[in-house]
């Protein structure tokens, strides 16, 4: 497994995981349990990790980049 994102919240990590899975890419949030128990600790250690299998890294990064590029601009 390779980490492709460090998210600032569990909700963000789970949303990205869902996007990847809807694109046919298996994803894991290994910090999910810790984020429920000790959210400040998780953020202090780099955020909530989003991981995919090594062989899916390029496809996952491309899918997330496409998704982020198509998002409406923040105001």
mmCIF file of the C-alpha atoms, coordinates in Angstrom:
data_MODEL
# 
_entry.id   MODEL 
# 
loop_
_atom_site.group_PDB 
_atom_site.id 
_atom_site.type_symbol 
_atom_site.label_atom_id 
_atom_site.label_alt_id 
_atom_site.label_comp_id 
_atom_site.label_asym_id 
_atom_site.label_entity_id 
_atom_site.label_seq_id 
_atom_site.pdbx_PDB_ins_code 
_atom_site.Cartn_x 
_atom_site.Cartn_y 
_atom_site.Cartn_z 
_atom_site.occupancy 
_atom_site.B_iso_or_equiv 
_atom_site.pdbx_formal_charge 
_atom_site.auth_seq_id 
_atom_site.auth_comp_id 
_atom_site.auth_asym_id 
_atom_site.auth_atom_id 
_atom_site.pdbx_PDB_model_num 
ATOM 1  C CA . UNK A 1 1  ? 0.000   0.000  0.000   1.00 0.00 ? 1  UNK A CA 1 
ATOM 2  C CA . UNK A 1 2  ? 1.151   3.515  -0.793  1.00 0.00 ? 2  UNK A CA 1 
ATOM 3  C CA . UNK A 1 3  ? -0.071  6.760  0.753   1.00 0.00 ? 3  UNK A CA 1 
ATOM 4  C CA . UNK A 1 4  ? -1.434  9.080  -1.925  1.00 0.00 ? 4  UNK A CA 1 
ATOM 5  C CA . UNK A 1 5  ? -2.934  11.783 0.301   1.00 0.00 ? 5  UNK A CA 1 
ATOM 6  C CA . UNK A 1 6  ? -2.793  13.201 3.805   1.00 0.00 ? 6  UNK A CA 1 
ATOM 7  C CA . UNK A 1 7  ? -6.202  14.655 4.608   1.00 0.00 ? 7  UNK A CA 1 
ATOM 8  C CA . UNK A 1 8  ? -7.034  17.283 7.189   1.00 0.00 ? 8  UNK A CA 1 
ATOM 9  C CA . UNK A 1 9  ? -10.105 15.381 8.383   1.00 0.00 ? 9  UNK A CA 1 
ATOM 10 C CA . UNK A 1 10 ? -11.563 11.915 8.457   1.00 0.00 ? 10 UNK A CA 1 
ATOM 11 C CA . UNK A 1 11 ? -14.535 13.130 6.407   1.00 0.00 ? 11 UNK A CA 1 
ATOM 12 C CA . UNK A 1 12 ? -12.223 14.311 3.621   1.00 0.00 ? 12 UNK A CA 1 
ATOM 13 C CA . UNK A 1 13 ? -10.346 11.006 3.607   1.00 0.00 ? 13 UNK A CA 1 
ATOM 14 C CA . UNK A 1 14 ? -13.572 9.003  3.456   1.00 0.00 ? 14 UNK A CA 1 
ATOM 15 C CA . UNK A 1 15 ? -14.903 11.181 0.632   1.00 0.00 ? 15 UNK A CA 1 
ATOM 16 C CA . UNK A 1 16 ? -11.744 10.639 -1.434  1.00 0.00 ? 16 UNK A CA 1 
ATOM 17 C CA . UNK A 1 17 ? -11.851 6.923  -0.634  1.00 0.00 ? 17 UNK A CA 1 
ATOM 18 C CA . UNK A 1 18 ? -15.418 6.791  -1.924  1.00 0.00 ? 18 UNK A CA 1 
ATOM 19 C CA . UNK A 1 19 ? -14.426 8.617  -5.116  1.00 0.00 ? 19 UNK A CA 1 
ATOM 20 C CA . UNK A 1 20 ? -11.596 6.162  -5.749  1.00 0.00 ? 20 UNK A CA 1 
ATOM 21 C CA . UNK A 1 21 ? -13.799 3.149  -5.064  1.00 0.00 ? 21 UNK A CA 1 
ATOM 22 C CA . UNK A 1 22 ? -16.473 4.454  -7.432  1.00 0.00 ? 22 UNK A CA 1 
ATOM 23 C CA . UNK A 1 23 ? -13.698 4.611  -10.050 1.00 0.00 ? 23 UNK A CA 1 
ATOM 24 C CA . UNK A 1 24 ? -12.836 0.965  -9.425  1.00 0.00 ? 24 UNK A CA 1 
ATOM 25 C CA . UNK A 1 25 ? -9.767  1.559  -7.244  1.00 0.00 ? 25 UNK A CA 1 
ATOM 26 C CA . UNK A 1 26 ? -9.565  -0.088 -3.826  1.00 0.00 ? 26 UNK A CA 1 
ATOM 27 C CA . UNK A 1 27 ? -8.602  2.381  -1.096  1.00 0.00 ? 27 UNK A CA 1 
ATOM 28 C CA . UNK A 1 28 ? -7.902  2.283  2.628   1.00 0.00 ? 28 UNK A CA 1 
ATOM 29 C CA . UNK A 1 29 ? -7.947  4.860  5.417   1.00 0.00 ? 29 UNK A CA 1 
ATOM 30 C CA . UNK A 1 30 ? -5.578  3.243  7.930   1.00 0.00 ? 30 UNK A CA 1 
ATOM 31 C CA . UNK A 1 31 ? -5.991  6.089  10.436  1.00 0.00 ? 31 UNK A CA 1 
ATOM 32 C CA . UNK A 1 32 ? -9.782  5.839  10.534  1.00 0.00 ? 32 UNK A CA 1 
ATOM 33 C CA . UNK A 1 33 ? -9.954  4.301  14.006  1.00 0.00 ? 33 UNK A CA 1 
ATOM 34 C CA . UNK A 1 34 ? -7.341  6.667  15.455  1.00 0.00 ? 34 UNK A CA 1 
ATOM 35 C CA . UNK A 1 35 ? -9.127  9.674  13.957  1.00 0.00 ? 35 UNK A CA 1 
ATOM 36 C CA . UNK A 1 36 ? -12.258 8.707  15.907  1.00 0.00 ? 36 UNK A CA 1 
ATOM 37 C CA . UNK A 1 37 ? -10.364 8.262  19.172  1.00 0.00 ? 37 UNK A CA 1 
ATOM 38 C CA . UNK A 1 38 ? -7.765  11.043 19.042  1.00 0.00 ? 38 UNK A CA 1 
ATOM 39 C CA . UNK A 1 39 ? -8.394  13.534 16.219  1.00 0.00 ? 39 UNK A CA 1 
ATOM 40 C CA . UNK A 1 40 ? -5.820  16.112 17.434  1.00 0.00 ? 40 UNK A CA 1 
ATOM 41 C CA . UNK A 1 41 ? -3.092  13.452 17.536  1.00 0.00 ? 41 UNK A CA 1 
ATOM 42 C CA . UNK A 1 42 ? -3.821  12.345 13.983  1.00 0.00 ? 42 UNK A CA 1 
ATOM 43 C CA . UNK A 1 43 ? -3.611  15.911 12.684  1.00 0.00 ? 43 UNK A CA 1 
ATOM 44 C CA . UNK A 1 44 ? -0.371  16.536 14.611  1.00 0.00 ? 44 UNK A CA 1 
ATOM 45 C CA . UNK A 1 45 ? 1.188   13.477 12.966  1.00 0.00 ? 45 UNK A CA 1 
ATOM 46 C CA . UNK A 1 46 ? 0.467   14.552 9.391   1.00 0.00 ? 46 UNK A CA 1 
ATOM 47 C CA . UNK A 1 47 ? -3.254  14.021 8.931   1.00 0.00 ? 47 UNK A CA 1 
ATOM 48 C CA . UNK A 1 48 ? -5.458  11.128 7.949   1.00 0.00 ? 48 UNK A CA 1 
ATOM 49 C CA . UNK A 1 49 ? -3.733  8.921  5.365   1.00 0.00 ? 49 UNK A CA 1 
ATOM 50 C CA . UNK A 1 50 ? -5.425  7.645  2.222   1.00 0.00 ? 50 UNK A CA 1 
ATOM 51 C CA . UNK A 1 51 ? -3.759  4.569  0.732   1.00 0.00 ? 51 UNK A CA 1 
ATOM 52 C CA . UNK A 1 52 ? -4.122  2.443  -2.393  1.00 0.00 ? 52 UNK A CA 1 
ATOM 53 C CA . UNK A 1 53 ? -2.333  -0.676 -3.647  1.00 0.00 ? 53 UNK A CA 1 
ATOM 54 C CA . UNK A 1 54 ? 1.062   0.129  -5.184  1.00 0.00 ? 54 UNK A CA 1 
ATOM 55 C CA . UNK A 1 55 ? -0.054  -0.927 -8.642  1.00 0.00 ? 55 UNK A CA 1 
ATOM 56 C CA . UNK A 1 56 ? -3.001  1.513  -8.566  1.00 0.00 ? 56 UNK A CA 1 
ATOM 57 C CA . UNK A 1 57 ? -1.029  4.580  -7.461  1.00 0.00 ? 57 UNK A CA 1 
ATOM 58 C CA . UNK A 1 58 ? -0.793  6.309  -10.856 1.00 0.00 ? 58 UNK A CA 1 
ATOM 59 C CA . UNK A 1 59 ? -4.469  5.724  -11.682 1.00 0.00 ? 59 UNK A CA 1 
ATOM 60 C CA . UNK A 1 60 ? -5.565  6.898  -8.231  1.00 0.00 ? 60 UNK A CA 1 
ATOM 61 C CA . UNK A 1 61 ? -3.502  10.084 -8.415  1.00 0.00 ? 61 UNK A CA 1 
ATOM 62 C CA . UNK A 1 62 ? -4.852  10.800 -11.909 1.00 0.00 ? 62 UNK A CA 1 
ATOM 63 C CA . UNK A 1 63 ? -8.449  10.263 -10.778 1.00 0.00 ? 63 UNK A CA 1 
ATOM 64 C CA . UNK A 1 64 ? -8.034  12.540 -7.771  1.00 0.00 ? 64 UNK A CA 1 
ATOM 65 C CA . UNK A 1 65 ? -6.331  15.209 -9.900  1.00 0.00 ? 65 UNK A CA 1 
ATOM 66 C CA . UNK A 1 66 ? -9.177  15.096 -12.424 1.00 0.00 ? 66 UNK A CA 1 
ATOM 67 C CA . UNK A 1 67 ? -11.738 15.334 -9.630  1.00 0.00 ? 67 UNK A CA 1 
ATOM 68 C CA . UNK A 1 68 ? -9.985  18.267 -7.982  1.00 0.00 ? 68 UNK A CA 1 
ATOM 69 C CA . UNK A 1 69 ? -9.568  20.061 -11.325 1.00 0.00 ? 69 UNK A CA 1 
ATOM 70 C CA . UNK A 1 70 ? -13.292 19.776 -12.030 1.00 0.00 ? 70 UNK A CA 1 
ATOM 71 C CA . UNK A 1 71 ? -14.378 21.070 -8.634  1.00 0.00 ? 71 UNK A CA 1 
ATOM 72 C CA . UNK A 1 72 ? -15.982 24.509 -8.547  1.00 0.00 ? 72 UNK A CA 1 
ATOM 73 C CA . UNK A 1 73 ? -13.589 27.245 -7.437  1.00 0.00 ? 73 UNK A CA 1 
ATOM 74 C CA . UNK A 1 74 ? -13.581 28.104 -3.746  1.00 0.00 ? 74 UNK A CA 1 
ATOM 75 C CA . UNK A 1 75 ? -14.775 31.574 -2.848  1.00 0.00 ? 75 UNK A CA 1 
# 
